[in-house]
Amino acid sequence: MTVLTNLLDLDPAQLVAYCGELGEKPFRAKQLQRWIHQFGASDFDAMTDLAKSLREKLAGRAIVLAPDVISDHTSADGTRKWLLDVGQGNAIETVFIPEENRGTLCISTQAGCAVNCRFCSTGKQGFNRNLTVGEIIGQLWMAEFELRKTKGIEAGPKGERQITNVVMMGMGEPLLNFVPTVTALKLMLDDNAYGLSRRRVTLSTSGVVPMIDKLSQECPVALAVSLHASNDALRDSLIPLNKKHPLRELMAACKRYLAFAPRDFVTFEYCMLDGVNDSDTHAHELIELVRNGPDAVPCKFNLIPFNPFPESGLTRSKNLRIKAFAQILMDAGIVTTIRKTRGDDIDAACGQLAGEVQDRTRVQERMQKMTEYQQKFGKNFGRLVEISE
């Protein structure tokens, strides 16, 4: 039985090599890549400018296959979330966030996550496996053409692109699935595929220092770092990986990365946890860390209102506290934003991505727990609220 090659697994250079194995010239790889990634084609017969002999070869040896869609929900604010099947009862989630001047897709790189940050419900579900290239880029492939279909926009380069920005901030730690992640990044950037600029593709990491250096050499894109703490003792308790790569090492890696990055700053993500990391002292420690340490890092801060879930034992900082914290950073001249949380009515917000389909039968149990917590902490526990100016 012939094992079919999933062409979504191949980056531009690999597709050229694959076509060479079929006895085809390199320009055929570019044509094939355009059909797949610019027109969303999976049927080789539809690729009309390919020679019939090549189409027949491909039909017997290759396939274009993204993960199956289990569910597709659109939030009241336009956020759209797909639950995708990656086999053995595991699912990943892909989230599209529409804004006036851009459309951002949040992509997963692992089924589950091994980092196990204390404030992230995804991490509490454990780690199953790394995703393949086809499963990573397949999220972009599926979402772009589903969005076009919904709006009646034609496939191909003449149709208005729906996804202008990609953030690797979904399930998983991208740098612990390095090779497939970088291969997918190269496809996102390639002009014969999605043609995204490096500035519009952001990889978010919890701080895998050696891989940050490797990424700077192989495919530097915009970098976001899940910081969430202003000192090592606190970060050790929130992000176990910090014990291996403490803040001083992480800051030095960020500074080295900027020499190759498409942007001249690193975005530090900071989840606001009530009574844990949100005091004035923590804000001043952050300023000292990024401004005055031996490895000062040009940066901006993105403060994230925490999405509470019962197992964490944590609650969200009060709105006034978040704004006061942000003001301290801004008064020090650091660009600071407060994330407007999206998709809360469909569980698509940061840290809420689900890991296992077979585990989703626990929804009733979790809802019951949430009701208990709301009775204890107030009706807004677990609800995502926009922080007004």
C-alpha positions as CSV (number, residue, x, y, z in Angstrom):
1,M,0.0,0.0,0.0
2,T,1.4,3.4,-1.0
3,V,1.8,5.9,1.8
4,L,0.5,9.2,0.5
5,T,2.7,12.3,1.1
6,N,0.8,15.2,2.7
7,L,1.9,18.2,0.7
8,L,1.0,20.5,3.6
9,D,4.0,19.0,5.4
10,L,6.5,20.4,2.9
11,D,8.1,23.8,3.0
12,P,9.1,25.5,-0.3
13,A,12.6,23.8,-0.6
14,Q,11.1,20.4,0.3
15,L,8.4,20.8,-2.3
16,V,11.0,21.5,-5.0
17,A,12.9,18.4,-3.9
18,Y,9.7,16.3,-4.0
19,C,8.9,17.5,-7.5
20,G,12.5,16.6,-8.5
21,E,11.8,13.0,-7.2
22,L,8.8,12.9,-9.6
23,G,11.1,14.1,-12.5
24,E,9.6,17.6,-12.5
25,K,11.3,21.0,-12.8
26,P,11.4,23.4,-9.9
27,F,8.9,25.8,-11.4
28,R,6.3,23.0,-11.0
29,A,6.8,23.2,-7.2
30,K,5.9,26.9,-7.3
31,Q,2.8,26.2,-9.3
32,L,1.7,23.4,-7.0
33,Q,2.4,25.6,-3.9
34,R,0.3,28.4,-5.3
35,W,-2.6,26.0,-5.9
36,I,-2.5,24.7,-2.4
37,H,-1.7,27.7,-0.3
38,Q,-3.2,30.6,-2.4
39,F,-6.2,28.9,-3.9
40,G,-6.9,26.3,-1.2
41,A,-7.0,23.5,-3.7
42,S,-6.8,19.9,-2.5
43,D,-8.0,18.2,-5.7
44,F,-5.2,17.8,-8.1
45,D,-7.6,17.7,-11.1
46,A,-8.5,21.3,-10.3
47,M,-4.9,22.4,-10.8
48,T,-5.4,23.1,-14.5
49,D,-2.0,24.5,-15.4
50,L,-0.2,21.4,-14.2
51,A,0.5,18.8,-16.9
52,K,-2.0,16.0,-16.9
53,S,0.9,13.5,-16.4
54,L,2.0,15.3,-13.2
55,R,-1.6,15.5,-11.9
56,E,-1.9,11.7,-12.4
57,K,1.4,11.1,-10.5
58,L,0.3,13.3,-7.7
59,A,-3.1,11.6,-7.4
60,G,-1.4,8.3,-6.8
61,R,1.3,9.5,-4.4
62,A,0.2,12.7,-2.6
63,I,-2.6,14.3,-0.7
64,V,-3.5,17.8,0.7
65,L,-4.9,17.1,4.2
66,A,-5.6,19.4,7.1
67,P,-7.1,18.3,10.4
68,D,-10.8,17.6,10.3
69,V,-13.1,20.3,11.8
70,I,-15.0,19.0,14.8
71,S,-16.8,22.2,15.6
72,D,-16.9,25.8,14.3
73,H,-18.3,28.6,16.6
74,T,-18.5,32.3,16.1
75,S,-18.6,34.6,19.1
76,A,-20.9,37.6,19.5
77,D,-17.8,39.8,18.9
78,G,-17.0,38.0,15.6
79,T,-14.2,35.8,17.1
80,R,-14.4,32.4,15.4
81,K,-13.1,29.2,17.0
82,W,-12.5,25.9,15.3
83,L,-12.0,22.6,17.3
84,L,-9.8,20.4,15.1
85,D,-9.3,16.6,15.4
86,V,-5.7,15.5,15.6
87,G,-6.5,11.8,16.3
88,Q,-6.5,9.5,19.4
89,G,-9.2,11.6,21.1
90,N,-7.1,14.8,21.0
91,A,-8.2,18.1,19.6
92,I,-6.5,21.5,19.1
93,E,-8.2,24.8,18.8
94,T,-7.6,27.6,16.3
95,V,-9.0,31.1,16.9
96,F,-9.6,33.9,14.4
97,I,-9.9,37.5,15.9
98,P,-11.2,40.1,13.4
99,E,-10.4,43.7,13.9
100,E,-11.1,46.8,11.8
101,N,-7.7,46.8,10.1
102,R,-6.5,43.3,10.4
103,G,-7.5,39.7,11.0
104,T,-5.4,37.6,13.4
105,L,-5.2,33.8,13.6
106,C,-4.0,32.2,16.8
107,I,-2.4,28.9,16.0
108,S,-1.6,25.8,18.1
109,T,1.7,23.9,17.8
110,Q,1.1,21.0,20.2
111,A,-1.8,18.9,21.4
112,G,-1.8,19.9,25.0
113,C,1.3,21.5,26.6
114,A,4.2,20.2,28.7
115,V,5.2,23.6,30.3
116,N,2.3,23.5,32.8
117,C,2.1,27.2,33.7
118,R,0.0,27.6,36.9
119,F,-2.4,30.1,35.4
120,C,-3.1,28.2,32.1
121,S,-6.0,25.7,31.9
122,T,-4.5,24.2,28.7
123,G,-1.4,23.2,30.6
124,K,-3.5,21.5,33.2
125,Q,-4.7,19.0,30.6
126,G,-1.3,17.5,30.1
127,F,0.8,17.0,27.0
128,N,-0.1,14.5,24.3
129,R,2.2,15.1,21.3
130,N,3.8,17.6,18.9
131,L,1.9,18.6,15.9
132,T,3.2,17.9,12.4
133,V,3.9,20.7,9.9
134,G,0.6,19.8,8.1
135,E,-1.3,20.1,11.3
136,I,0.2,23.5,12.0
137,I,0.1,25.2,8.6
138,G,-3.2,23.3,8.0
139,Q,-4.8,25.6,10.6
140,L,-4.0,28.6,8.5
141,W,-4.9,26.8,5.2
142,M,-8.3,25.8,6.6
143,A,-9.1,29.1,8.3
144,E,-8.2,31.3,5.4
145,F,-10.4,29.5,2.9
146,E,-13.2,28.9,5.4
147,L,-13.4,32.6,6.1
148,R,-13.4,33.4,2.4
149,K,-16.1,30.9,1.8
150,T,-18.2,32.4,4.6
151,K,-17.9,35.9,3.1
152,G,-18.2,34.8,-0.6
153,I,-14.6,36.0,-1.4
154,E,-12.9,34.1,-4.2
155,A,-9.8,32.0,-3.6
156,G,-6.5,33.0,-5.1
157,P,-4.3,36.0,-4.8
158,K,-7.0,38.4,-6.2
159,G,-9.4,37.6,-3.4
160,E,-9.1,39.8,-0.3
161,R,-6.8,38.1,2.3
162,Q,-8.7,37.4,5.5
163,I,-5.8,36.5,7.7
164,T,-3.2,39.3,7.8
165,N,-1.5,38.4,11.1
166,V,-0.6,35.0,12.7
167,V,0.3,34.5,16.4
168,M,1.7,31.3,17.6
169,M,-0.1,31.6,21.0
170,G,-2.5,28.7,20.9
171,M,-2.0,25.4,22.6
172,G,1.6,24.3,23.2
173,E,5.1,25.8,23.5
174,P,6.2,26.4,19.8
175,L,9.9,26.2,20.6
176,L,9.5,22.7,22.1
177,N,8.3,21.6,18.6
178,F,11.0,23.5,16.8
179,V,11.4,21.9,13.4
180,P,7.8,21.6,12.4
181,T,7.1,25.1,13.8
182,V,9.9,26.7,11.7
183,T,8.9,24.8,8.6
184,A,5.4,26.1,9.0
185,L,6.8,29.6,9.5
186,K,8.7,29.5,6.3
187,L,5.5,28.6,4.4
188,M,3.7,31.5,6.1
189,L,6.4,33.9,4.8
190,D,6.8,32.5,1.3
191,D,5.5,34.7,-1.5
192,N,4.2,31.6,-3.3
193,A,2.2,30.6,-0.3
194,Y,0.8,33.2,2.2
195,G,3.3,36.0,1.8
196,L,3.1,37.3,5.3
197,S,5.7,39.7,6.5
198,R,7.9,38.7,9.4
199,R,6.6,41.6,11.4
200,R,3.1,40.2,11.1
201,V,4.0,36.7,12.4
202,T,4.6,36.5,16.2
203,L,5.9,33.5,18.0
204,S,5.1,33.4,21.8
205,T,7.4,31.4,24.1
206,S,7.5,30.8,27.8
207,G,11.3,31.2,27.6
208,V,13.1,28.2,26.0
209,V,16.4,30.1,25.9
210,P,18.5,27.8,23.6
211,M,15.7,27.7,21.0
212,I,15.2,31.5,21.1
213,D,18.8,31.7,19.9
214,K,18.2,29.0,17.3
215,L,15.1,30.8,16.0
216,S,17.0,34.0,15.5
217,Q,19.3,32.1,13.1
218,E,16.8,30.0,11.2
219,C,13.6,32.1,10.9
220,P,13.4,35.3,13.0
221,V,9.8,36.6,13.4
222,A,8.3,38.9,15.9
223,L,8.9,37.6,19.4
224,A,6.5,37.6,22.4
225,V,7.6,36.2,25.8
226,S,5.2,35.0,28.5
227,L,6.9,36.8,31.4
228,H,4.1,36.9,34.1
229,A,6.6,37.6,37.0
230,S,9.1,40.3,38.0
231,N,11.5,38.1,40.0
232,D,12.8,34.5,39.8
233,A,11.1,33.2,43.0
234,L,7.7,34.3,41.7
235,R,8.3,33.1,38.2
236,D,9.5,29.7,39.5
237,S,6.1,29.2,41.2
238,L,4.1,30.3,38.1
239,I,6.3,28.9,35.2
240,P,8.3,25.8,36.1
241,L,10.5,26.3,33.1
242,N,12.0,29.3,34.8
243,K,14.0,27.0,37.1
244,K,15.9,25.9,34.1
245,H,16.2,29.2,32.3
246,P,15.9,32.0,34.9
247,L,15.1,35.6,34.2
248,R,18.7,36.8,33.7
249,E,19.3,34.2,31.0
250,L,15.9,34.9,29.4
251,M,16.6,38.7,29.2
252,A,20.0,38.1,27.7
253,A,18.4,35.8,25.1
254,C,15.8,38.4,24.2
255,K,18.5,41.0,23.8
256,R,20.5,38.7,21.5
257,Y,17.3,37.9,19.5
258,L,16.6,41.6,18.7
259,A,19.7,41.8,16.6
260,F,18.0,39.5,14.0
261,A,14.3,40.3,14.7
262,P,12.0,42.2,12.3
263,R,10.8,44.4,15.1
264,D,13.0,46.4,17.4
265,F,11.3,45.3,20.6
266,V,10.1,42.2,22.4
267,T,6.5,42.0,23.6
268,F,6.3,40.7,27.2
269,E,3.0,39.1,28.1
270,Y,1.9,39.5,31.7
271,C,-1.1,37.7,33.1
272,M,-2.6,39.8,35.9
273,L,-3.2,37.7,39.0
274,D,-4.9,39.2,42.0
275,G,-2.5,39.5,45.0
276,V,0.2,37.4,43.3
277,N,2.0,39.5,40.7
278,D,0.0,42.8,40.5
279,S,1.4,45.1,43.2
280,D,3.2,48.4,42.7
281,T,6.4,46.7,43.9
282,H,6.1,44.1,41.1
283,A,5.6,46.9,38.5
284,H,8.8,48.7,39.7
285,E,10.7,45.3,39.7
286,L,9.6,44.9,36.0
287,I,11.0,48.3,35.1
288,E,14.3,47.5,36.8
289,L,14.4,44.1,35.0
290,V,13.9,45.4,31.5
291,R,15.4,48.8,31.9
292,N,18.3,48.7,34.3
293,G,19.5,45.1,34.4
294,P,22.7,44.0,32.7
295,D,20.6,43.0,29.7
296,A,18.1,45.8,29.3
297,V,15.6,44.9,26.6
298,P,13.6,47.3,24.4
299,C,10.1,46.1,25.0
300,K,6.4,46.7,25.3
301,F,4.1,45.1,27.8
302,N,0.8,43.4,27.1
303,L,-1.2,43.0,30.3
304,I,-3.7,40.1,30.2
305,P,-6.7,40.0,32.5
306,F,-6.6,36.4,33.9
307,N,-9.3,34.0,32.8
308,P,-10.1,32.2,36.0
309,F,-10.7,28.4,36.2
310,P,-11.3,26.5,39.4
311,E,-8.2,24.3,39.4
312,S,-5.8,27.2,39.4
313,G,-6.7,28.6,42.8
314,L,-6.1,32.1,41.2
315,T,-8.3,35.1,40.5
316,R,-8.1,38.0,38.2
317,S,-6.7,41.3,39.4
318,K,-9.3,44.0,39.8
319,N,-9.8,46.4,36.9
320,L,-8.5,49.4,38.9
321,R,-5.4,47.5,39.9
322,I,-4.7,46.5,36.3
323,K,-5.0,50.1,35.2
324,A,-2.8,51.4,38.1
325,F,-0.2,48.7,37.3
326,A,-0.2,49.8,33.6
327,Q,0.2,53.4,34.6
328,I,3.4,52.7,36.5
329,L,4.9,51.1,33.5
330,M,3.7,53.8,31.2
331,D,5.0,56.5,33.5
332,A,8.4,54.9,33.1
333,G,8.1,55.3,29.3
334,I,7.2,51.6,28.5
335,V,4.5,51.1,25.9
336,T,1.8,49.2,27.7
337,T,-1.5,47.7,26.5
338,I,-4.2,45.9,28.3
339,R,-5.5,43.0,26.2
340,K,-9.1,43.3,25.2
341,T,-10.2,39.8,25.8
342,R,-12.2,38.3,23.0
343,G,-14.3,35.2,22.4
344,D,-15.2,34.5,26.1
345,D,-18.6,33.3,25.2
346,I,-17.1,30.4,23.1
347,D,-14.1,29.6,25.4
348,A,-11.7,31.0,22.9
349,A,-9.8,33.4,25.1
350,C,-6.2,33.2,26.2
351,G,-5.5,30.1,28.4
352,Q,-8.9,28.5,27.7
353,L,-8.0,26.2,24.8
354,A,-9.2,22.6,25.3
355,G,-6.9,19.6,24.9
356,E,-8.9,16.4,24.7
357,V,-12.2,15.7,23.0
358,Q,-12.7,12.6,25.2
359,D,-12.3,14.9,28.2
360,R,-15.0,17.3,27.1
361,T,-17.7,15.2,28.8
362,R,-16.4,17.0,32.0
363,V,-18.0,20.2,30.8
364,Q,-21.0,19.7,33.2
365,E,-18.6,19.1,36.1
366,R,-16.6,22.2,35.3
367,M,-19.8,24.4,34.9
368,Q,-21.0,23.2,38.3
369,K,-17.6,24.2,39.8
370,M,-17.8,27.6,38.1
371,T,-21.3,28.2,39.5
372,E,-19.9,27.4,43.0
373,Y,-17.0,29.8,42.5
374,Q,-19.3,32.6,41.2
375,Q,-21.4,32.2,44.3
376,K,-18.3,32.4,46.4
377,F,-16.4,35.2,44.6
378,G,-19.2,37.1,42.8
379,K,-21.0,36.8,39.5
380,N,-18.1,38.1,37.4
381,F,-15.8,35.3,38.3
382,G,-14.8,33.5,35.1
383,R,-16.3,36.2,32.9
384,L,-14.0,38.1,30.7
385,V,-14.5,41.8,31.0
386,E,-13.1,44.6,28.8
387,I,-11.0,47.1,30.6
388,S,-12.3,50.5,29.7
389,E,-10.0,53.5,29.3
